[in-house]
């Protein structure tokens, strides 16, 4: 089990977020305090210098203290900045974001250097224009977006919207209506659009077939970061629902949650924690049935997200109270509520006057909820770099999760078939949750040490089953010990490496660690040499 030790230093200031430079300075100071001398080295077993921060331990063991990395963008799943995509991109979508012009800044910004997830809120029609035909095969704009994300090393995320209200076209494909699904028409300006009733059996049959096809194509965590597993109601946010029979609210919610849970067995799912979830109203006093429905989704393995961070009325006390018990237990995904180019954000009760005020209000809410992700929305991205660049850096340094091996003591010499031990201590430098506890990732990520040969190939692997990174919270360090018995001969110039591996992907290092130091091509953080006798 994990053993919390002393609180880890936290350089974050909630009153004045530090710049990238001041964060780095704080990290260096912290490391120096722990190691005593950053320049101290000791000889490893093969005669090569041990890394900086290493010291000789008992019985030939060497203790390594990798300095913290608080500035690098760690391209890990379910953490960090999220860029918003579209199913109908302009021809210059990617070129704009590859060289984003920021007023007042001399250089341009390559947004993919910051964001490593591309999030789509797509019409069902775009993804499934005809029965048995799918947008990822035939829709040129969508394919361009997906291929562009892949070329930039980005994962995907989806929300599928079926409701056409406030839209200029039908968001449910026409074959569903033609098959006899019952629905209703509404007006968007001069355009008449049609939406299905979610408790209609024909709709549920057709939608179920589509979601299963979506899962067959995208239930792959190496490609997809997460899926919003509901998507009903206005804007897919789960409120303002219209039913054939309002008493079907709970059964429809359970049907949708069960469907996505069945289909997405490997990719995490999220639900909008809205006070009217599944209800017929868009706002007002909290609906008394909302909490139970959301708790049902959580019981089926869902994370939480909210679509109105920074909107003081819509992200109100009910939302804060609901999410509070889940902070530190579930990943929480952020979406800013105010679209500053089209919304009257100055009407917010906080008294926002500028776009900068909105960004700071969103960030205050993000800190309170300990969110794992934040968003670069279309037409909002440049303002983060223009108005509050220090918050972009602060979220990189402190948001989401950043897992650091603060100390590892490994043997510099071992005898084959003779038991020895490794001790290691970890910290989560971020305020968010490492999502290894989600059912889709059960047993997927493990702390491991490898004995590497001269070519840095893993000869033997040692997994510490007692370490549970999903429980590591900011401000604590966690001590572990692991007994190992080396049985193979790695040859001369063997060395130790540490990583968090993916047991579903050949036990390879999978999580970028928040630590400085030399790494192998596969991603093992090197901890010095070891001779095997």
C-alpha positions in Angstrom: 0.0 0.0 0.0 1.0 3.7 -0.3 2.6 5.3 2.7 2.3 9.1 2.8 5.4 10.6 4.3 6.1 14.3 4.6 4.3 17.0 2.7 6.0 17.8 -0.6 6.9 21.4 -1.3 4.2 23.2 -3.4 5.6 26.3 -5.3 2.1 27.3 -6.5 0.7 30.6 -5.3 -3.1 30.9 -5.5 -2.9 34.6 -5.2 -0.3 35.4 -7.9 0.3 32.4 -10.2 4.1 32.1 -10.9 5.6 32.6 -14.3 7.5 29.7 -15.9 10.8 31.2 -14.7 9.8 31.6 -11.1 8.4 28.0 -11.1 11.7 26.7 -12.4 13.5 28.6 -9.7 11.3 27.2 -7.0 11.8 23.6 -8.3 15.6 24.0 -8.3 15.5 25.3 -4.7 13.4 22.4 -3.6 15.6 19.8 -5.2 18.7 21.4 -3.6 17.1 21.3 -0.2 16.4 17.5 -0.6 19.7 16.4 -2.0 22.0 18.7 -0.2 24.2 19.2 -3.2 23.1 19.0 -6.8 26.6 18.5 -8.0 27.5 15.5 -5.8 28.1 12.2 -7.6 29.3 8.8 -6.8 30.7 6.0 -8.8 28.3 3.4 -10.1 29.1 -0.3 -10.3 30.6 -0.2 -13.8 32.8 2.7 -13.0 30.7 5.4 -14.7 29.6 8.4 -12.7 26.2 8.1 -11.1 23.7 10.8 -12.1 23.6 14.2 -10.2 21.7 13.9 -7.0 22.8 10.3 -6.4 24.4 9.2 -3.1 25.8 5.9 -1.9 23.4 3.9 0.2 23.9 0.9 2.5 25.5 -2.3 1.2 26.4 -0.9 -2.2 23.0 0.6 -2.9 22.9 4.0 -4.6 20.2 6.6 -3.9 19.1 8.7 -6.8 17.1 11.9 -6.4 16.0 13.1 -9.9 15.3 16.8 -9.9 11.7 17.8 -10.5 10.6 18.9 -13.9 7.8 21.5 -13.5 8.0 23.2 -16.9 7.8 20.6 -19.6 4.5 19.8 -21.3 4.0 16.1 -20.4 2.0 14.5 -23.1 0.1 12.1 -20.9 -3.5 10.9 -21.1 -6.3 12.8 -19.4 -4.3 15.7 -18.3 -3.2 19.1 -19.7 -4.6 21.5 -22.4 -7.3 20.4 -24.8 -7.7 22.0 -28.2 -11.2 22.2 -29.7 -11.7 20.8 -33.2 -14.6 20.9 -35.7 -16.2 18.6 -38.2 -16.2 21.4 -40.8 -12.7 23.0 -40.6 -11.5 25.9 -42.6 -8.7 25.1 -45.0 -6.3 26.9 -42.8 -7.4 25.4 -39.5 -4.1 23.6 -38.8 -1.9 26.3 -40.3 -3.5 28.9 -38.1 -3.0 26.8 -35.0 0.5 25.8 -36.0 1.5 29.5 -36.1 -1.1 31.2 -33.9 -0.8 35.0 -34.1 -1.1 36.5 -30.6 -1.5 40.3 -30.4 1.4 41.9 -28.6 3.7 38.9 -29.0 6.5 38.9 -31.6 6.6 35.2 -32.1 3.7 32.9 -33.0 2.5 29.9 -30.9 2.3 26.3 -32.1 -0.7 25.3 -30.1 0.1 21.5 -30.5 3.2 22.2 -28.4 0.8 22.9 -25.5 -2.3 20.8 -26.2 -2.1 17.1 -26.9 -5.9 16.3 -27.1 -8.2 17.4 -29.9 -11.8 17.5 -28.7 -14.8 17.3 -31.1 -18.4 18.1 -30.4 -19.9 16.6 -33.5 -23.4 16.1 -35.0 -24.4 12.5 -35.3 -25.1 13.4 -38.9 -21.4 14.2 -39.5 -20.3 10.9 -38.0 -23.1 8.8 -39.6 -24.7 10.5 -42.6 -26.3 7.4 -43.9 -27.1 4.0 -42.3 -23.9 2.0 -42.3 -21.8 4.9 -43.6 -19.5 6.6 -41.2 -17.9 10.1 -41.3 -14.4 8.9 -40.3 -14.4 7.0 -43.7 -16.2 9.5 -46.0 -16.3 13.0 -44.4 -13.3 14.9 -45.8 -13.2 17.6 -43.2 -13.4 15.2 -40.3 -10.7 13.0 -41.8 -8.5 16.1 -42.3 -8.9 16.9 -38.6 -8.2 13.4 -37.4 -5.1 13.0 -39.7 -3.9 16.5 -38.5 -4.1 15.5 -34.9 -2.3 12.2 -35.5 0.5 14.1 -37.3 0.9 16.3 -34.3 0.9 13.5 -31.7 -2.5 14.4 -30.4 -5.2 12.1 -29.1 -8.9 12.6 -29.9 -11.9 13.1 -27.7 -15.6 13.1 -28.7 -19.1 14.3 -27.8 -21.9 13.2 -30.2 -24.8 15.6 -30.3 -28.2 14.4 -31.6 -30.4 17.4 -30.7 -30.9 20.0 -33.5 -32.3 22.9 -31.5 -30.3 26.1 -32.0 -28.6 24.4 -35.0 -28.8 25.4 -38.7 -29.2 21.8 -39.8 -30.4 18.4 -38.6 -28.0 16.9 -36.1 -29.7 13.5 -36.3 -29.2 11.8 -39.7 -32.3 11.7 -41.9 -32.4 7.9 -42.1 -33.5 7.8 -38.5 -36.6 9.9 -39.1 -37.3 7.9 -42.3 -37.2 4.7 -40.3 -40.2 6.0 -38.2 -38.5 7.5 -35.2 -40.8 10.1 -33.5 -39.5 13.6 -33.0 -40.3 17.3 -33.2 -39.5 20.3 -35.3 -38.1 23.6 -34.1 -37.0 26.8 -35.7 -33.4 28.1 -35.9 -33.9 31.5 -37.5 -35.7 30.7 -40.8 -34.5 27.1 -40.8 -36.7 24.2 -39.6 -34.8 21.4 -37.9 -35.9 18.1 -36.5 -34.8 16.3 -33.3 -35.8 12.8 -32.1 -37.4 11.9 -28.8 -34.7 10.0 -26.8 -37.3 7.5 -25.4 -38.5 6.5 -28.9 -37.6 2.8 -29.6 -36.6 3.4 -33.2 -34.2 6.2 -32.2 -32.7 4.0 -29.5 -32.2 1.1 -32.0 -30.5 3.3 -34.6 -28.4 5.2 -32.1 -27.3 2.0 -30.4 -26.1 0.6 -33.7 -24.1 3.8 -34.4 -22.5 4.0 -30.9 -21.4 0.4 -31.2 -19.8 1.3 -34.6 -18.1 4.3 -33.0 -16.7 2.1 -30.2 -15.5 -0.5 -32.7 -13.5 2.3 -34.4 -12.4 4.4 -31.5 -12.3 2.3 -28.3 -8.5 2.6 -28.4 -6.8 4.6 -25.6 -3.7 5.1 -27.8 -5.9 7.1 -30.2 -8.8 8.5 -28.0 -8.3 10.3 -24.7 -12.0 10.3 -23.5 -15.6 10.2 -24.7 -18.5 12.3 -23.4 -20.8 9.3 -22.9 -24.3 11.0 -23.0 -24.7 13.8 -25.6 -28.5 14.1 -25.4 -30.3 17.4 -24.8 -29.6 20.9 -26.0 -26.0 21.2 -27.2 -25.4 17.6 -25.9 -25.2 19.0 -22.4 -27.9 16.7 -21.0 -30.5 19.4 -20.1 -33.6 20.8 -21.8 -34.7 17.3 -22.7 -38.0 16.5 -24.5 -39.5 13.1 -24.1 -42.5 11.3 -25.4 -43.2 10.7 -21.7 -41.3 12.7 -19.1 -41.5 9.8 -16.7 -38.9 8.0 -18.9 -36.1 10.4 -17.8 -34.3 7.8 -15.5 -34.8 4.9 -17.9 -33.4 6.9 -20.8 -30.4 8.1 -18.8 -29.6 4.5 -17.6 -30.0 3.2 -21.2 -27.5 5.8 -22.6 -25.0 5.3 -19.8 -25.2 1.5 -20.0 -24.8 1.7 -23.8 -21.6 3.8 -23.7 -20.2 1.8 -20.7 -20.7 -1.5 -22.7 -19.1 -0.1 -25.9 -16.2 1.8 -24.5 -14.4 -0.7 -22.3 -10.9 0.7 -22.8 -11.5 4.5 -23.3 -12.6 6.6 -20.2 -16.1 8.2 -20.3 -17.2 11.5 -18.9 -20.6 13.0 -17.8 -21.5 16.7 -17.5 -22.4 17.3 -13.8 -25.3 19.6 -14.6 -28.0 20.4 -12.0 -30.7 19.5 -14.6 -29.1 16.4 -16.0 -31.7 14.5 -18.0 -34.3 17.1 -17.0 -36.7 19.1 -19.2 -35.5 22.5 -18.0 -32.3 24.3 -18.9 -31.8 26.1 -15.5 -33.4 27.0 -12.2 -33.3 25.4 -8.8 -31.4 22.1 -8.8 -33.5 19.2 -10.0 -33.8 16.7 -7.0 -33.2 13.8 -9.4 -29.9 15.0 -10.8 -27.5 13.8 -8.1 -28.8 10.2 -8.2 -28.5 10.1 -12.0 -24.9 11.4 -11.9 -24.0 9.0 -9.2 -25.3 6.2 -11.3 -23.0 7.3 -14.1 -20.0 7.4 -11.7 -20.9 3.9 -10.5 -20.6 2.8 -14.1 -17.1 4.2 -14.4 -17.6 7.7 -15.5 -15.4 10.7 -14.8 -16.9 14.2 -14.3 -16.8 17.3 -16.5 -18.6 20.6 -16.6 -19.3 22.9 -19.5 -19.5 26.2 -17.7 -16.4 26.9 -15.6 -16.1 30.6 -15.0 -19.8 31.2 -15.4 -20.8 32.2 -11.8 -24.5 31.5 -12.2 -24.2 28.2 -14.2 -21.2 26.9 -12.3 -22.8 27.6 -8.9 -23.0 26.3 -5.4 -24.8 23.1 -6.4 -22.1 22.2 -8.9 -19.3 23.0 -6.4 -21.0 21.0 -3.7 -21.7 18.0 -5.9 -18.1 17.7 -7.2 -16.4 18.4 -3.9 -16.5 14.7 -2.6 -15.0 13.5 -5.9 -12.0 15.9 -5.9 -8.9 13.7 -5.6 -10.8 10.6 -6.5 -12.0 11.2 -10.1 -10.5 13.2 -12.9 -12.5 16.4 -13.5 -12.6 17.9 -17.0 -12.9 21.6 -17.6 -14.7 23.6 -20.3 -14.9 27.4 -20.1 -18.5 28.6 -20.2 -18.2 32.1 -21.6 -17.5 32.4 -25.3 -16.2 35.9 -25.0 -16.7 36.9 -28.7 -20.5 36.2 -28.6 -21.6 36.1 -24.9 -22.4 39.0 -22.6 -19.7 37.9 -20.1 -19.9 41.4 -18.4 -23.3 40.3 -17.0 -21.6 37.6 -14.8 -22.1 38.3 -11.1 -18.4 38.4 -10.6 -18.4 41.6 -12.5 -16.1 40.7 -15.4 -15.1 43.7 -17.4 -12.4 42.2 -19.7 -11.6 38.9 -21.4 -8.7 38.7 -19.0 -11.1 38.8 -16.1 -13.0 35.8 -17.6 -9.8 33.8 -18.0 -8.9 34.5 -14.4 -12.3 33.5 -13.2 -12.2 30.3 -15.1 -8.8 29.5 -13.6 -10.0 30.2 -10.1 -12.8 27.6 -10.6 -10.2 25.2 -12.2 -8.0 25.4 -9.1 -11.0 24.8 -6.8 -12.1 21.7 -8.7 -8.5 20.4 -9.2 -9.2 19.8 -12.9 -7.2 17.5 -15.0 -7.7 19.4 -18.2 -8.4 22.9 -19.5 -9.5 24.0 -22.9 -8.3 26.1 -25.9 -11.7 26.7 -27.5 -12.1 28.0 -31.0 -11.8 31.8 -31.1 -10.7 31.8 -27.4 -7.3 30.3 -27.7 -5.3 33.4 -28.5 -6.6 35.2 -25.4 -4.9 32.7 -23.1 -1.5 33.6 -24.6 -2.3 37.3 -24.9 -4.1 38.1 -21.7 -2.9 35.5 -19.1 0.2 33.7 -20.5 1.4 33.1 -16.9 -1.8 31.0 -16.3 -0.9 28.8 -19.3 2.4 28.1 -17.7 1.0 27.7 -14.2 -1.4 25.0 -15.4 1.4 23.2 -17.1 3.4 23.3 -13.8 0.6 22.5 -11.4 -2.5 21.4 -13.2 -3.6 17.8 -13.9 -1.1 15.2 -12.6 2.7 15.3 -12.7 4.3 12.2 -11.2 7.8 12.5 -9.9 10.1 9.8 -8.5 11.6 11.9 -5.8 14.0 9.2 -4.6 15.0 5.7 -5.6 17.6 3.5 -3.9 18.7 0.6 -6.1 21.5 -1.9 -5.7 24.7 -1.3 -7.5 25.7 -4.9 -7.4 23.5 -8.0 -7.1 23.9 -11.8 -7.1 21.7 -13.8 -9.4 18.9 -15.7 -7.6 19.6 -13.8 -4.4 16.9 -11.5 -3.1 17.7 -7.8 -2.8 15.5 -4.7 -2.4 14.6 -1.4 -4.1 13.1 1.5 -2.2 11.4 4.4 -3.9 9.5 7.6 -3.0 7.1 9.5 -5.3 5.1 12.7 -5.4 2.3 14.1 -7.5 3.3 17.7 -8.3 -0.1 18.4 -9.9 -3.4 19.0 -8.2 -5.2 16.5 -10.4 -5.8 12.7 -10.4 -3.8 10.1 -12.2 -6.7 8.1 -13.6 -5.4 4.6 -13.2 -8.3 3.9 -10.9 -10.9 4.1 -13.7 -12.4 0.8 -14.6 -11.4 1.2 -18.2 -7.8 1.3 -17.0 -8.0 -1.3 -14.3 -4.5 -2.8 -13.9 -3.2 -0.9 -17.0 -0.6 1.4 -15.4 2.0 0.1 -12.9 5.2 1.4 -11.3 8.1 -0.7 -12.5 11.8 -1.0 -12.4 13.8 -2.7 -15.2 17.3 -4.1 -15.3 18.6 -2.9 -18.7 21.4 -4.3 -20.8 24.1 -2.2 -22.5 21.7 -1.3 -25.3 19.1 -0.2 -22.7 16.8 -3.1 -23.5 14.8 -4.4 -20.5 16.2 -7.8 -19.5 14.1 -8.2 -16.4 11.0 -6.3 -15.2 10.0 -5.8 -11.6 6.5 -4.4 -10.9 5.6 -2.9 -7.5 2.0 -3.9 -7.0 1.9 -2.0 -3.7 2.2 1.4 -5.5 -1.0 3.0 -6.5 -0.4 6.2 -8.4 -4.1 6.9 -8.6 -4.1 7.7 -4.9 -1.2 10.1 -4.9 -2.2 13.6 -4.1 -0.4 16.9 -4.3 1.5 17.9 -1.1 2.4 14.3 0.0 5.2 11.9 -0.8 4.7 8.2 -0.9 7.3 5.6 0.2 7.5 2.0 -1.2 9.9 -0.9 -1.1 10.2 -3.8 -3.5 12.0 -7.1 -3.1 13.6 -8.3 -6.4 15.4 -11.4 -7.4 17.5 -11.1 -10.6 17.6 -14.3 -12.6 18.9 -13.2 -16.0 22.4 -12.2 -17.1 22.2 -8.7 -18.6 25.9 -8.6 -19.7 28.3 -5.9 -18.9 27.3 -2.3 -18.4 23.8 -3.1 -17.0 21.7 -0.3 -15.5 18.5 0.3 -13.6 15.5 2.2 -15.1 12.2 3.3 -13.6 8.9 4.0 -15.3 5.2 3.8 -15.1 4.5 1.1 -17.6 1.4 0.1 -19.6 0.6 -3.5 -18.9 -1.8 -3.5 -21.9 0.9 -2.4 -24.3 3.9 -4.8 -23.9 4.8 -3.4 -20.5 6.5 -0.4 -22.1 7.0 3.0 -20.3 3.8 4.9 -20.9 3.7 8.0 -18.7 6.1 10.9 -19.0 7.5 11.5 -15.6 7.9 14.9 -14.0 11.6 14.4 -13.5 14.8 15.5 -15.1 17.4 12.9 -16.2 18.6 10.7 -19.0 16.0 8.4 -20.6 16.2 5.4 -22.9 14.6 5.4 -26.3 11.7 3.4 -24.8 11.3 5.9 -21.9 13.0 4.4 -18.9 14.4 7.0 -16.5 18.0 5.8 -15.9 19.1 5.3 -12.3 22.7 4.3 -12.7 24.7 1.1 -13.3 24.5 -2.4 -11.7 26.8 -5.4 -11.9 25.3 -8.9 -11.8 27.4 -11.7 -10.5 
